[in-house]
Every structure is written in C-alpha cells, then in structure tokens.
Amino acid sequence: MPISTLIWLMAGAVLCLTELFLPSAFVAFMMGISALIVALLSQFGLALWMQVVAWLLISSLLTALSRRFLQPRRRKSKIQDAVTAETLTEIPAGKTGRVLYEGNSWRALCDDEKIAIASHEKVYVVRREGTTLIVMPENLLRSH
C-alpha cells in the first residue's frame, strides 16, 4: 500500500471526525469523504499532484452538492403578505422612527432618505433589513 494512500485515509478520517466536534456545515465532512475517495484512486498509481487536484475537485463538488441538497429552503417573509403599517412616531428624513406592523412596534426607515413621514400615517412596507422595516408613505405612492 503506497504511503500516499495511508496519508489520504488518515486525512479523511480526521476531517470526518472534525465535523463531529467542530460543525462546519458539512464542509469538513465533504473534504474528508473526498480524501477517502482519493485514497482509493491513489491505489492506481496517480501522481501526487493529480491526487491533490482530484481531492480539490471532488471536495468542491461534494461541498456544492451538500449546500444544494442539505440546506433548508428559505421561507418567504411574512412581509410579502402584509404590506401596510402605521407610523407610531414621526420618521424624520434619513432617520428612523417607529411603526405599528402586525400588532408590534418596529423600527422603520423611509426608503427615500429625503422624505419625512408624520406620525399616525399609513405606510407601505417595502422590505425588511434586519429588525428595521423600510417603508414608503401611502399617500406618496397613491399620488403617482
């Protein structure tokens, strides 16, 4: 058995075990699996540089496939369903204020930094950035 085969087997085992103790979203595990595959390929007398290239390619392929099939599908945001809110405080131009959205108070920012929105005004929720809602005044959108 060539020495490179033993090295690939040990590297594969270490990488696969690493995933148990240091979760890396299956990256280490996929690299370990590819090292085990290269250990099998090394039995055919491939040059070391070809083994390394094979390991890099197989690792990349397995990692990409694991991302596609193992990661959960992103759910659509509830913001896409409910589009209106009401300002609780004034939203000064370029600054944040508060809106009432789905029964909760949210930090909000006007999508146009030059527009101020008065309190108790209806607004449309354009999107969410973290815990801040990006809004536009309803009367502005209706007038166009």
N, C-alpha and C positions, 0 to 999 in steps of 0.2 A: 504494500500500500504506500503510495507516494506521500511524502511529508506534507505536501500542499493539501492533500485530502484530509489529513488529520487537523490541519490548521483551520480549514473551512468547516469541518464538523464541530470543532471547539467554538469557533466564532459563531456558528449558527445556534449552538446550544446556549451560549452566553447571551446572545441577542434575544433569543426567545424567552429565556428566564428573566432578562432585564425587564421585559414587558410586564411581568407579574409584580415586580417591586417598584418600578418607575413607569407608570402608564404613559404611553406616548401616542395614544390614538392609533395603535397597531403599527406604527412606523417601525419600531424596533423589531416587532414580531415578523413583519413582512421582510425586513432585512435579514433576519435570522433564517426564515424559510428559504430565501434566495441563496443564502450561504450554504444551506444544506443541499439545494439543487446543484449549486456549483461544485460541491464536494462529489456528487455523483458524476458530473461532467468531467471533473479532473481525472477520473479513472481512465478516460480515453486519451490521456496524454496531451491535453491542451497546454499551450504555453501559458506562463503565469500572467502575462499581460492580457491574454484572451480570457482567462478566468476572471480577472478583475473587471474587464469590460462586460463580461456576461453577468457578473454579480451586480454591477451598476444598472445595467439594463433591466434585469429581472426585478431588482429592488424597486426601481422606478415604476415599472409596470404593475407590480403587485400593490404598491402603495396607492397608485392612481385608481386601481380597481377597488381596493378596500375603501377608499374615500367615496367612490360612486355607490357602492352597494351596502356599506355598513353604517354610513352616517344617516341619522334620521332626516326625513324630509322636513323642510321648514314649513311651518303652518302659516297661513295667511293671517295678517294682523287684523284684529277686530276694527281697527281704524278704517279699513276699507269698507266696512259695513255701515258704520255710523259716521256721518260726515259733518254734522253740525255740533256746535258747542256755544256757550255764552260766556262772555268775559265777566269775571268777578271783580277785577281791578282794571285800571287803565293799563294798556300796553303801550308805553312810550316808544317813539320811533327808534329802532335799533336796540331796544332793551326788552327785558322780559316782564311779563305780568302773570296773572292767574286766570284760568278759565274753568268753567264747570263742564266736565265731559263725562258722560255715562255715570253721573251721580258722584263723581270725585273731582277734587280740585287738582288741576295740573298746572305746571309751569308752562308758559306759552310765549312764543316769539312770532312776530308778524313776518311773513315770507318776504315782504318788501320792507327793507330797513328804513325807508323814508316815510312810511305810513305809521301814524299813531292810531290806536283803536281805543275808543272810550269804554268805560265800564258799562255793564249790562247791555252789551251789543251782541247780536248773533254773528258768529264766525263759522267759516268752513275749515275743517281740519284737513290740511294738505298732506302732511306726513308727520312721522314721529322721529325724533333724533334723540335716542336715549330716553330720558324722562321728560323731555321738552316736546310739546306739540308745536308744530309750525302751522300757523293759521293765516287766513285772509278774511277781511270783513265781508259779510254777506252783501251789504249794500253796494260795495265796490264791484263785486262780481255780477250783481244783478243789473247794474247800470250800463254794462258793456254788452 
